[in-house]
Amino acid sequence: MSEWEKKKVLITVKAYPETSRKYGPVVCVSGITEDGEWIRLYPFQLHHFSGPNKIKKYDWIEVECKKAIEKLNRKESYKIRPESVRIINRDLHEKKVNGRVDWEARNGIILPHVDPSIEYLRERFEEDRTSLGLIKPKEVLEFYKKGELEIIRTETQFQKTLFGPSIPAVQKIPHIFGYRFRCDGCEDGKEHNMQCEDWELLESYRHWGQHYGDADTLWEKLHEKFFEKMLAEKELYFYVGTFSQYPTWLIIGLYYPPKGTGGMQ
């Protein structure tokens, strides 16, 4: 049986919250350890991502964790002690350089972990159960939605916690967005069609639907931010990972340094 150990982790991806039968409202996160290894951490309580001291992407945290027992035996999966979590450094999250994020510092940690292709990651999964990675798509062909957008009009509800402040209740959101793209492993005519679970995207869908109140306008704004501006102004990368129950890859987060800040061309 694996032992509990302390790890320092740079948070790179926060999955959209879910309600677990065992743990209640929880979040799964992924990141890079101080030893330069990908890691998946679960279950974070939702209060870790609410309030003035909430965990944000590109915060360094320290946490006690041990190897998780799961169906696919994914190499990077660890179970955490939620009460052990503490933020230890926010430099890569806060705006440090002339009021802007220090993207070059972020890139220095993130970009050495870029993988050659989705095909490469699939081979790694078969070899050693690698289930997390980062790729630079060779060509992004489409950002799409499945079916008509639903405006989520329910206002955020709050639920009491036993020993702490109230936290937002989890609103269920249909995960209906995806990207169609080619990577360096695609042969002529081949492409990937992959679901996108990025929290920022799903939160934009939820909030902007309430703000604009119109499905056509909502899709126009989402498409503008997550496709048009991403391709025109950013160097777009996909954080990718597998489902917990079967080895299908999906986009779990987006990394998008502005053009001209040291990203791969």
N, C-alpha and C positions, 0 to 999 in steps of 0.2 A: 504494500500500500504506500502511495506517495506521501511525502511529508510536507507540512506547511513551510513556506519560505517567503522571504521578503523580496519583492522586485520593484525596481524603479522603471516606470513606463511612460513614454510620450504618447498621449492619446491622439490618435489620428482619425478614428471613426467612432461615431456613436450611432447605434441602431435606433430606429424609432421605438419608443416604449411599447411594451406589451404587458398583458396581465397574466401572470403565471398562477396556476392553481396552488402551487406550493409556496411561492414567495410573494405573491401579490404583484403590484405594479413594479416592473423591473426594466433594466436596460442592459444590453450586451455592448461592450466596447472592444475595439481592437487598437493595437498600437505597436510601438517598437520599444523593446527593452534597452536599458543602458548598454547591454552587450550586443546590440544590433540585431536582435531576433524579433520576428513577428510574434505577437501574442494576442489571444482572444480571452477576455475576462468577463465572468458572469457569476452571480447576478448582482448588479448594482441596484440599490434601492433608488426609487425615483427622486427622493429628496436630495440625492447627490447632484442632481442637475436642476435644482430649483433654488431660489434665494440668492442673496448677495455673494455667497462664497461657492457658487455652483461650479462644477467641473466643466471646463470648456475644451474644445479641440485645441491641441497643441500645448496644453498644460502637462507638466511632468507630475506624476503622482507616485506615491509609494503605497504598496498594498501587500498584504499577506495572501498567498494563493497556493494552490496545489493542483497537480494535473487532474483534469476532469475525466470522469468515466462517462463515455457516450457511445452511441451506436457506431459511428464512423471512425472513432479513435483518431480524430483530427489532431495533428501534431501540436498545434498552437493553443489548444483549448485548455483553459485553467478555471477552476472554481475559486471564488474569492471569499474572504471574511469581510462582509460589508463594513463592519465597525472599524476595520483596520485602515480604511482608505484615508489618505491625507494628501493635499496638494503641497508640493515642495518647490515648484518653480513655475512662474507664469511668463517668463521672458519671451517665449515663442508665440504666445497668444497676444500679449499686449502690444500696443502700437509704440514702437521704440525709436524708429528712424524717421525723424522729421514728421512725427505724427502718423506714421504709417507702419504697417506690419513689416518686420524684417524678413522678407521673403528669401533673401540669400541665405540667411541663417537656417531657415526652415529647409530650403532646398539642400543645404549641406548635409542634413540628416536624412531627409526623405528620398532624394533622388538616387543615392547609391543602391537603393533597394528596388529599382525598376527591373522588372522581369522582361525577357525577350518577347513573350507572346502568351496568349491563352493556351495554345497547344503545348507550350513548354510547361505551364503550370499543371495541365492535365496529366502530363507524364510524371511530374513530381508527385502528384497525388497518388498515382499508382505505385511509385517507388517508396515513398516514406510518409504518406498521408499529409503532405503539404496542402493547406487549405486556405491560405491567405497570400495575397500578392498585390503588386502595383504594376500596371502596364500603361504605356503611352500608345494610344490608338494611332495607327498609321493614317487612317482617314475616318472621320465621323460622318456617316451618311445621313443619319436621321435621328431626331429626338421625337418620340411618339407617345401617344396615349392609347389605351385600349378602351374603346367605347366612348360614350358621352360622359363628360365630367359632371359630377354631382357637387352642388354647393353644400358644404357642411355648415349649416346655420346655427348649430348648437353652440352656445357660449361655453367657455371653459368652466367646468365644475371643479370644486375643490373638496378634498376629503381630509378628515382629521387623522392625524397619526397619534399613536399612544403616548409617545414621549417627546415629540417634536412639533414643529409648526405644520399647518395645513399644506398639502401639496396638490398640484393639479391632477385631476383624475385623467386616466388615459382615454382619449377619444379614438375609437377605431377608424382607421382610414384605409380605403381600398388602395392596394399597391398596384397601380396600373400603368406606371411609366417605364420607359425603356429607351435604350440607344441601339441603333444599328450601325455597325462599324467594321472596319478591317484592321487587323493587327499585322505585325511582321511575320506571323506564322501562317497567314492566310494564303493559300494558293490562288491561282488565277480564277476569278469568278466566285470565290468563297468569301463569306462574311459571317459576322456574329450578330445575333439578335438577342439582347440581354436585358433582363429586368433590372431596374435601378431602384435601390432602397435608400438612397441618400436622405438623411434626416432633414437637412436644409430644404431639399426639394419637397418633401412631404409636408413640412411645416409651412412652406410658402403656399402650397396647394390649400392647406386648411385656412390659414390667415387671409390670404388674398381672396379666397372665395367669399369670406364674410365681408371683406372690404369692398370688393367690386360688385358682388351680388349678381354677376352675370357670367354664365359658363363660357361664352365666346371670348369675352374680355379676359377672363381668368386664363384661358388657354393661350391667348395672345401674349400675355405678360410672362407666363411660364416659359413659353417657347422662346421669347426674346432673351430671357435671362440665361436659361439652361442650354440653349443651342446657339442662337445668333451671336450673343455677346461672348459666350465661351469660346467660339471659334475665331471671332474677330479680335478679341482683346486678351485672351488667356492662352496659356499652354495647358491643355486639358489632359489630365491623367485619370484613370479609373482605379480606385481601390476595389479589389475583387475578392470574393470568398465563396465558400460552398454553403449550402443549406446544412442543417444539422442532421437531417434524416436521409439525405441522398446526395451524391456528389455532383450536383448541378451547380455551375458557377453563376454568380450574379454580381452586379455592381453594387457594392455596399457603401460607397462614398466617392466623392469627387475631390480631386486635388487640382487647383487651378492658379498657379502663380501667374501674375501678369506677364505679358510678353516683354522681353528685355530685362528680366530679373534673374537670368541664369538658368531658366528651364531648358530642357532638351528641345532642340528644333526638329 
